[in-house]
C-alpha cells in the first residue's frame, strides 16, 4: 500500500503538468524548451526511489526520452514521493510492487500524460520559474494581508501555488497570464467554492496592463516574471490611482535598484523614477533554490505603495528627460551629460546651458549618481527656467 500511494502521488503530480500541456499547443513553446533544464536535473527522485527494472519498464512503455522527462518533472518534489517502510529503492523490488508499477504505467491517465507531455515546457521567453517553497509562499500571503474585502490581481499564475490561497482569501481575483496552457490548468484547479470569485485573462501584461481589470481599486500580489519587471513598475506608476498596494517577488538586483539611495553604484534613473511615485520597501530575500527550474539569481519580495501624489509638482516629461540624460553617460560629469545627451536636443525653447546655472558653479564635477531627487529638482528648475514647469 505505501508503494501504491507513492506511485499515484507521482502520477497525480505529473498529471498537473499534463493538464497544462493539453492547452499549450504552441509549436514555439516546444522549440523553446531548453536542453540545459534537462541536464540540470539528472539526479532525481525517480532515480532514488525506483528500481532498475522499473525504469526499464517505463522506458519500454514510453520511450527513453519520455522517461527522462518524467525524471525531470519529479525533480524537486521528493517530499511528495516517498516509499515508506521499504527503505528507499528496496520498497519497489517485490513482485507485487513490480505489478503495481506496471499497472500504474499502463493506465489511461498515465498514457495520456505521455502522449501530451512533449507539448509542455516552461517557456524561458516568458521568464517562467515556479515557486516550490511553501515557507516563502506563506510569507508572501502574510505580507499581502488580504481579507474578504480585498480585490486582488495576480500576474503570471504558473502552476497556481499562489493562485489558490489568493482565491480563498480575497473578495475577487483576476489572473493575467500570457500562457494559455498554465492559465487554463490553474483555473481548473480552483476549488468549486472559490470559482465564482476567480477570473482569468489570457493577455500579455506588457501590452494590456490593468486595462481589463473590472474593479476600480485592487491589490497586486505576484511572483513576477523577471523580464517584465520594468514594464510592471511603469504600469503601476501609470495606473497608480487604481493600485492600492503591491506585494511582488522580483529579481533581487532589480529590487535593490528600485530602492537604491544616491551615491550607490546601482542608483540610476530607474531608482529616481520609482521613488518619485512609489514607496518601495524590501520585505525578505528568496534563495534561487526555492524555484524550479533553479534560476541563476536570487529574488526579493518587496512592498510597493503608490504615493498619494508625486514627490514634487513639476513638468514630469522634462524632469525625466533630465534624469535619463544624467545617467546617459555613466560616470560622466552631469554638465557634460546635459550638453550631449540626445534627449536634451531639439527642445523649443532650448534648455539653459549648465554654465549658465548657479548649481554648477558650486558643483562643477558632480555626477548624476550623486544627486538626490531633491537635487535633481534643483537642477531641473535652473535648466528649464524658461519653461512652463507644470
Backbone torsions as a table, in degrees:
resi	resn	phi	psi	omega
1	UNK	NA	-44.3	177.2
2	UNK	-58.2	-36.4	179.9
3	UNK	-66.8	-44.1	-179.6
4	UNK	-59.3	-46.7	179.1
5	UNK	-60.7	-41.1	-179.5
6	UNK	-62.1	-43.7	180.0
7	UNK	-64.3	-43.2	-178.3
8	UNK	-72.1	-26.4	171.6
9	UNK	-61.1	-42.0	177.4
10	UNK	-63.1	-48.3	-177.7
11	UNK	-60.8	-43.4	-179.3
12	UNK	-63.3	-41.2	179.1
13	UNK	-64.4	-39.1	178.8
14	UNK	-70.2	-33.5	-179.9
15	UNK	-66.4	-27.4	173.5
16	UNK	-57.5	-44.0	178.7
17	UNK	-71.7	-29.8	177.1
18	UNK	-65.0	-38.6	176.3
19	UNK	-55.3	-42.3	179.5
20	UNK	-64.5	-44.3	-173.3
21	UNK	-66.8	-28.1	-179.9
22	UNK	-64.1	-26.6	-179.2
23	UNK	-99.9	-7.2	-174.3
24	UNK	-105.4	81.4	-175.3
25	UNK	-101.7	14.4	-176.9
26	UNK	-74.9	123.0	-178.6
27	UNK	-61.1	-34.5	-178.0
28	UNK	-62.3	-35.6	-177.9
29	UNK	-65.5	-30.8	177.5
30	UNK	-71.1	-39.6	-179.3
31	UNK	-68.6	-26.2	-176.7
32	UNK	-81.5	-5.2	-179.8
33	UNK	-60.1	128.7	-175.2
34	UNK	-91.2	126.7	176.3
35	UNK	-63.5	-27.6	-179.4
36	UNK	-65.7	-30.5	175.9
37	UNK	-61.5	-39.1	179.5
38	UNK	-65.3	-48.2	-174.1
39	UNK	-66.0	-26.6	-176.5
40	UNK	-72.9	-11.7	-172.3
41	UNK	-127.2	40.2	-175.2
42	UNK	-75.2	-27.1	175.7
43	UNK	-94.9	106.3	-167.5
44	UNK	-128.8	175.0	179.9
45	UNK	-62.2	-39.1	179.6
46	UNK	-61.5	-37.0	178.3
47	UNK	-66.4	-32.8	-177.4
48	UNK	-76.1	-35.3	-167.7
49	UNK	-111.7	-5.2	-177.0
50	UNK	-107.6	147.5	177.3
51	UNK	-77.9	160.2	176.8
52	UNK	-59.7	-39.7	179.3
53	UNK	-63.8	-39.3	179.6
54	UNK	-63.7	-41.3	178.3
55	UNK	-65.9	-39.0	177.4
56	UNK	-61.2	-40.5	179.0
57	UNK	-63.4	-43.5	179.7
58	UNK	-60.9	-41.0	179.4
59	UNK	-64.6	-37.4	179.9
60	UNK	-66.8	-37.2	-176.5
61	UNK	-77.7	-31.5	-169.2
62	UNK	-121.0	-16.8	-171.9
63	UNK	93.5	144.4	-174.1
64	UNK	-60.3	-37.5	-178.1
65	UNK	-62.8	-46.5	179.3
66	UNK	-64.5	-39.2	178.4
67	UNK	-60.1	-39.7	179.1
68	UNK	-65.2	-36.3	178.8
69	UNK	-65.8	-33.5	176.4
70	UNK	-62.8	-43.7	-179.7
71	UNK	-61.2	-38.6	178.2
72	UNK	-64.4	-45.0	-178.1
73	UNK	-62.1	-28.8	-177.9
74	UNK	-86.8	-7.6	-179.8
75	UNK	-62.8	137.2	176.9
76	UNK	83.6	0.8	179.8
77	UNK	-122.3	33.3	-175.8
78	UNK	-65.5	-23.3	178.3
79	UNK	-65.1	-26.5	-178.9
80	UNK	-89.8	-10.6	-175.7
81	UNK	-125.9	99.9	179.6
82	UNK	-140.1	143.3	178.5
83	UNK	-98.4	87.8	-175.0
84	UNK	-71.5	143.0	174.8
85	UNK	80.1	-9.3	-175.6
86	UNK	-108.9	-3.5	179.5
87	UNK	67.2	57.8	176.0
88	UNK	71.8	-128.9	-174.6
89	UNK	-64.0	-24.5	-178.7
90	UNK	-62.3	-24.0	-178.5
91	UNK	-67.3	-10.7	-177.6
92	UNK	-111.9	11.2	-169.9
93	UNK	-100.1	-0.2	176.5
94	UNK	-79.4	162.5	179.5
95	UNK	-63.0	-39.3	178.7
96	UNK	-62.6	-39.8	179.8
97	UNK	-64.4	-40.8	178.9
98	UNK	-62.0	-39.4	178.5
99	UNK	-65.0	-43.3	179.2
100	UNK	-62.2	-40.3	179.1
101	UNK	-63.2	-44.5	-179.8
102	UNK	-61.5	-42.8	-179.6
103	UNK	-66.0	-40.7	-179.4
104	UNK	-64.6	-43.8	-177.9
105	UNK	-72.7	-20.6	179.7
106	UNK	-91.6	-3.7	-174.4
107	UNK	-68.7	157.9	178.7
108	UNK	-57.3	-49.5	-179.7
109	UNK	-58.2	-40.4	-177.9
110	UNK	-68.7	-40.3	179.3
111	UNK	-66.7	-36.2	175.6
112	UNK	-64.1	-38.1	176.0
113	UNK	-58.8	-46.9	-177.1
114	UNK	-64.4	-37.6	-177.8
115	UNK	-70.9	-24.0	-177.0
116	UNK	-108.7	-10.9	-174.0
117	UNK	-60.8	-34.0	-178.2
118	UNK	-64.3	-17.6	-179.8
119	UNK	-83.8	-11.6	-174.2
120	UNK	-96.0	133.2	171.8
121	UNK	-155.2	150.8	169.8
122	UNK	-81.4	120.3	-169.5
123	UNK	-89.5	111.6	-179.0
124	UNK	-63.8	-27.9	178.6
125	UNK	-63.9	-22.5	178.0
126	UNK	-100.1	4.2	178.3
127	UNK	67.1	33.4	-173.5
128	UNK	-81.7	107.6	166.2
129	UNK	-129.6	137.0	-168.8
130	UNK	-108.9	129.5	179.7
131	UNK	-68.6	132.7	179.4
132	UNK	-133.3	20.5	179.8
133	UNK	-110.7	108.8	-176.3
134	UNK	-63.8	-34.0	178.9
135	UNK	-62.0	-42.0	177.3
136	UNK	-64.1	-42.7	178.5
137	UNK	-58.3	-44.8	-180.0
138	UNK	-62.3	-40.0	179.1
139	UNK	-65.5	-40.1	177.5
140	UNK	-59.3	-46.6	-178.6
141	UNK	-64.8	-37.5	178.7
142	UNK	-63.0	-45.7	-179.7
143	UNK	-71.3	-27.1	178.5
144	UNK	-66.5	-32.0	174.2
145	UNK	51.3	57.3	-176.1
146	UNK	-84.9	160.6	174.1
147	UNK	-144.5	176.7	179.5
148	UNK	-74.7	7.1	174.2
149	UNK	-109.5	5.7	-175.1
150	UNK	-100.2	127.0	171.2
151	UNK	-94.7	130.6	-169.9
152	UNK	-122.5	144.9	170.8
153	UNK	-120.1	130.4	173.9
154	UNK	-115.0	134.0	178.9
155	UNK	-109.6	114.3	-178.6
156	UNK	79.3	98.8	-174.3
157	UNK	-89.7	-20.6	-177.8
158	UNK	56.4	-128.3	-179.9
159	UNK	-90.5	7.3	172.6
160	UNK	84.8	13.1	-177.0
161	UNK	-67.0	-30.1	175.7
162	UNK	-91.0	-29.8	-176.7
163	UNK	-59.8	-46.6	-172.9
164	UNK	-62.5	-47.9	176.1
165	UNK	-68.1	-30.6	175.4
166	UNK	-63.3	-42.2	179.1
167	UNK	-62.4	-38.0	-176.3
168	UNK	-74.4	-26.5	-171.0
169	UNK	-114.0	22.0	-179.4
170	UNK	-135.3	168.7	175.6
171	UNK	-78.0	-38.5	176.4
172	UNK	-152.1	155.5	179.2
173	UNK	-137.6	126.8	173.7
174	UNK	-112.5	124.4	178.5
175	UNK	-102.8	126.6	174.0
176	UNK	-110.0	113.6	-173.5
177	UNK	-139.9	130.7	-177.3
178	UNK	-86.8	-11.5	179.5
179	UNK	-104.9	108.3	-174.6
180	UNK	-63.7	-30.9	-179.9
181	UNK	-62.4	-51.6	179.9
182	UNK	-67.7	-35.9	178.7
183	UNK	-61.6	-50.0	-177.2
184	UNK	-67.6	-37.1	177.8
185	UNK	-64.7	-39.5	178.8
186	UNK	-67.4	-42.8	179.6
187	UNK	-61.6	-34.5	178.4
188	UNK	-68.9	-25.2	-177.9
189	UNK	-83.2	-13.9	-178.8
190	UNK	-65.3	127.8	179.9
191	UNK	-57.8	150.2	-176.0
192	UNK	-55.1	-40.0	-176.3
193	UNK	-69.6	-14.4	-179.7
194	UNK	-105.7	-9.8	-170.3
195	UNK	-60.4	-37.9	-176.3
196	UNK	-66.8	-17.1	-179.4
197	UNK	-94.2	-4.1	-172.7
198	UNK	-116.1	134.0	173.8
199	UNK	-134.3	149.5	-179.1
200	UNK	-119.7	142.1	176.9
201	UNK	-123.6	115.7	176.6
202	UNK	-82.3	92.0	-172.7
203	UNK	-146.7	155.8	171.4
204	UNK	-88.0	110.8	-175.0
205	UNK	-58.4	-34.7	-177.9
206	UNK	-65.4	-17.4	179.9
207	UNK	-101.9	-34.2	-174.6
208	UNK	-107.9	-20.0	-178.3
209	UNK	55.2	-134.8	179.4
210	UNK	-99.9	17.6	-173.2
211	UNK	-55.5	-38.4	-174.1
212	UNK	-100.2	10.7	176.1
213	UNK	-73.7	122.9	-169.5
214	UNK	-78.1	-11.1	-179.6
215	UNK	-99.5	155.2	-174.7
216	UNK	-76.1	-42.1	-178.4
217	UNK	-127.5	143.7	-175.3
218	UNK	-156.9	165.5	174.8
219	UNK	-108.5	136.7	177.8
220	UNK	-101.0	125.6	173.9
221	UNK	-128.2	119.4	-170.8
222	UNK	-155.8	144.2	163.1
223	UNK	-96.1	95.3	-164.5
224	UNK	-78.4	131.6	170.9
225	UNK	-56.4	132.3	-171.0
226	UNK	-54.5	-42.2	-167.4
227	UNK	-77.8	-5.6	177.0
228	UNK	-107.6	14.5	-174.9
229	UNK	-60.7	-46.5	-179.7
230	UNK	-64.9	-42.7	177.5
231	UNK	-61.1	-36.2	177.8
232	UNK	-62.4	-48.2	179.9
233	UNK	-61.8	-43.4	178.9
234	UNK	-60.5	-40.5	-179.2
235	UNK	-69.9	-41.7	177.7
236	UNK	-60.2	-40.8	178.6
237	UNK	-66.7	-44.3	-178.5
238	UNK	-63.8	-33.6	-177.5
239	UNK	-114.2	34.2	-174.1
240	UNK	-65.0	-20.8	177.2
241	UNK	-68.7	-19.8	-179.3
242	UNK	-100.1	-23.8	-174.7
243	UNK	-89.3	114.0	179.3
244	UNK	-72.1	-47.2	178.4
245	UNK	-170.0	168.5	179.6
246	UNK	-136.5	143.6	164.0
247	UNK	-121.6	111.0	-170.9
248	UNK	-131.8	138.3	172.7
249	UNK	-98.4	123.0	-177.7
250	UNK	-132.9	171.0	175.6
251	UNK	-59.6	138.1	-172.1
252	UNK	-60.2	-43.4	-177.6
253	UNK	-67.9	-28.7	175.2
254	UNK	-67.8	-44.2	177.9
255	UNK	-59.5	-40.9	-179.1
256	UNK	-67.7	-34.6	176.7
257	UNK	-66.5	-38.4	179.3
258	UNK	-59.4	-41.7	-173.9
259	UNK	-99.3	5.1	-173.8
260	UNK	-63.6	140.1	176.6
261	UNK	-88.3	165.7	175.4
262	UNK	-58.4	146.6	179.8
263	UNK	89.2	-14.6	176.9
264	UNK	-79.7	142.8	-175.9
265	UNK	-65.8	-19.2	178.9
266	UNK	-99.0	1.5	175.8
267	UNK	-68.2	129.7	-177.7
268	UNK	-155.9	-166.2	-177.1
269	UNK	-63.1	-33.3	176.6
270	UNK	-62.3	-39.9	178.9
271	UNK	-60.7	-47.4	-179.6
272	UNK	-64.6	-45.6	-179.0
273	UNK	-58.4	-49.7	-178.0
274	UNK	-65.5	-46.9	-174.6
275	UNK	-73.0	-20.4	176.7
276	UNK	-65.8	-33.8	-175.7
277	UNK	-112.1	-20.8	-167.9
278	UNK	-129.5	152.2	165.4
279	UNK	-98.4	119.3	-176.4
280	UNK	-114.4	125.1	-177.3
281	UNK	-129.3	122.7	174.9
282	UNK	-70.7	138.0	-179.3
283	UNK	-105.3	-57.1	177.3
284	UNK	-163.4	154.7	178.5
285	UNK	-85.1	152.9	178.4
286	UNK	-129.3	122.1	-179.8
287	UNK	-66.5	147.8	176.7
288	UNK	-61.0	-23.7	-179.9
289	UNK	-69.8	-7.5	179.4
290	UNK	-82.2	0.9	-174.2
291	UNK	-122.9	159.4	172.6
292	UNK	-134.5	127.2	-9.2
293	UNK	-66.2	160.7	-176.8
294	UNK	-72.0	118.8	178.4
295	UNK	-75.5	177.6	-177.7
296	UNK	-88.1	-6.6	-174.6
297	UNK	-132.8	160.0	173.7
298	UNK	-84.8	167.3	-179.2
299	UNK	-121.6	171.6	175.0
300	UNK	-145.1	139.0	174.2
301	UNK	-93.5	130.1	-177.7
302	UNK	-125.9	153.9	172.2
303	UNK	-104.7	134.4	-179.9
304	UNK	-125.5	129.8	176.3
305	UNK	-132.2	117.9	177.6
306	UNK	-61.3	138.0	176.3
307	UNK	-68.4	151.8	178.3
308	UNK	-62.2	-29.3	171.8
309	UNK	-154.4	157.4	179.4
310	UNK	-57.7	160.2	-176.7
311	UNK	-59.8	-33.6	-177.8
312	UNK	-137.4	149.9	177.5
313	UNK	-94.6	107.7	-176.2
314	UNK	-159.3	178.2	175.4
315	UNK	-77.8	104.0	-170.7
316	UNK	-67.5	-33.3	178.7
317	UNK	-63.2	-47.3	179.5
318	UNK	-66.9	-40.6	-178.6
319	UNK	-60.0	-45.9	-177.0
320	UNK	-79.1	-18.0	166.5
321	UNK	-61.9	-44.2	179.3
322	UNK	-64.7	-46.0	-178.0
323	UNK	-62.2	-47.6	-179.7
324	UNK	-64.3	-35.8	177.7
325	UNK	-66.6	-34.8	-179.4
326	UNK	-62.4	-31.0	-179.9
327	UNK	-103.0	6.2	178.7
328	UNK	-63.5	-41.2	176.7
329	UNK	-112.6	86.2	-177.0
330	UNK	-57.0	135.6	-179.3
331	UNK	70.6	7.4	173.7
332	UNK	-93.2	155.5	178.0
333	UNK	-63.9	145.2	-176.4
334	UNK	-60.2	-40.6	-178.5
335	UNK	-59.8	-41.3	179.0
336	UNK	-67.1	-40.8	179.1
337	UNK	-61.8	-40.9	-179.6
338	UNK	-65.9	-38.4	179.5
339	UNK	-67.9	-38.8	-167.3
340	UNK	-104.4	-17.6	-174.0
341	UNK	-64.8	135.7	-179.8
342	UNK	-58.2	-33.1	-177.6
343	UNK	-67.1	-17.3	179.9
344	UNK	-95.2	1.7	-179.4
345	UNK	-92.3	153.9	172.3
346	UNK	73.0	13.3	178.7
347	UNK	-83.5	145.5	-179.2
348	UNK	-130.1	117.0	-1.5
349	UNK	-72.2	159.6	179.6
350	UNK	-65.3	144.2	177.3
351	UNK	-65.6	160.2	177.7
352	UNK	-67.8	152.2	176.9
353	UNK	-77.3	147.5	177.6
354	UNK	-54.7	-34.0	-179.9
355	UNK	-65.5	-16.5	179.2
356	UNK	-93.6	0.6	-175.0
357	UNK	-108.8	134.6	-177.8
358	UNK	-65.3	-28.0	-179.0
359	UNK	-55.5	-40.2	-175.1
360	UNK	-80.9	-13.2	171.9
361	UNK	-66.9	-35.5	-178.5
362	UNK	-93.4	-20.9	-177.2
363	UNK	-132.6	62.9	-173.8
364	UNK	-68.5	-25.7	-175.2
365	UNK	-107.3	10.2	-175.2
366	UNK	-66.8	146.9	176.5
367	UNK	-112.9	159.9	-177.4
368	UNK	-57.7	-38.7	-176.5
369	UNK	-69.8	-7.7	179.4
370	UNK	-92.1	-12.6	-171.0
371	UNK	-91.8	134.9	169.6
372	UNK	-75.7	171.1	178.1
373	UNK	-62.6	-39.7	179.4
374	UNK	-62.1	-37.9	178.1
375	UNK	-70.4	-36.4	173.7
376	UNK	-60.2	-39.0	178.9
377	UNK	-65.0	-38.8	177.3
378	UNK	-61.2	-45.8	177.9
379	UNK	-63.2	-44.0	179.6
380	UNK	-55.3	-45.6	-177.1
381	UNK	-63.6	-32.1	179.5
382	UNK	-81.6	-41.9	-179.1
383	UNK	-66.5	-38.7	-176.9
384	UNK	-108.8	38.9	-176.8
385	UNK	-63.2	-26.6	-177.9
386	UNK	-90.2	6.4	-175.8
387	UNK	-103.3	161.8	169.8
388	UNK	-78.1	108.9	-170.0
389	UNK	-93.6	41.3	175.9
390	UNK	-131.9	NA	NA
